[in-house]
């Protein structure tokens, strides 16, 4: 490892794969996790705070502040993903209550404080609905001067999961995602197109489950809770890294192939709401010719990923 660690802040809705992201961020020597902020998404915000504190304890993290954020999206009601992540958001594994306490300030205040206090520009990694980030950018736009990049897990070029075209994090709060795209800082979109491909083989999942080390064992239990695909050997299910891949992309950007493309979020009611519309055309079409170009953000969109590279990186980091 060369150079100084990258200062990062994760904004999450800790369910299963957010937990895998936190375990990696705490243990990777090239990342300096300065804070974690919590938002409603996979489960309610109080559950997210509890889960986040539990994971940081299991990871052996230092005194990393955790901030409680938005209880619901900017406009819509909260809509959880408990059917995926369990009633508690963590696979209903019966994990103990944390001994740690959250920070005495809210998530937006914590984000502002830690971003402006960092001696080097911060990389923000939202792995959740983007409500906290939108509130931060609208309330404290001065933070952008000390943000290096925002690498967010959200959106999709091709197929959605919340709807046929919309990914859950963006669908949960489309207006917040639209605010993010106007942040005025470099943005990387780690969307479903790459998110769904990074899968830990079943043999590795079983090894983690049998580990005597609390963080690695928790990682194995979480991966086993939500199998992503049949194991290549056909013996048992493999586990998807999900959100953790976005943090891998910060630690090792060369594993992610991106293209800078115009992106906008569909905000209209109806079946396209929450879609990230990624313009991959080589030249303008009739709409632009006749109506003029719309304002679109240029985003580094993840189109391909070195799966083996990120799986090896995540396993080596979490297992130590």
Secondary structure, DSSP 8 states (H G I E B T S, - for coil): --S--EEEEEEE--SHHHHHHHHHHHH-TTEEEEEEEE-SSSS-HHHHHHHHHHHHHHTT--S-EEEE--SS-SSS-----HHHH-TTSSTT------S----SS-HHHHHHHHHHH-SS-EEEEE-S-SHHHHHHHHH-GGGGGGEEEEEEE---SS--SSSSS--HHHHHTHHHHHHHTTSSS-EEEE-HHHHTT-EE-HHHHHHHHT-SSHHHHHHHHHHHHTEEEE-TTSSSEEEE-TTHHHHHHHH-GGGEEEEEEEEEE--SSSTTTT-EEEE--SS--HHHHHH-----EEEEEEEEE-HHHHHHHHHHHHH-
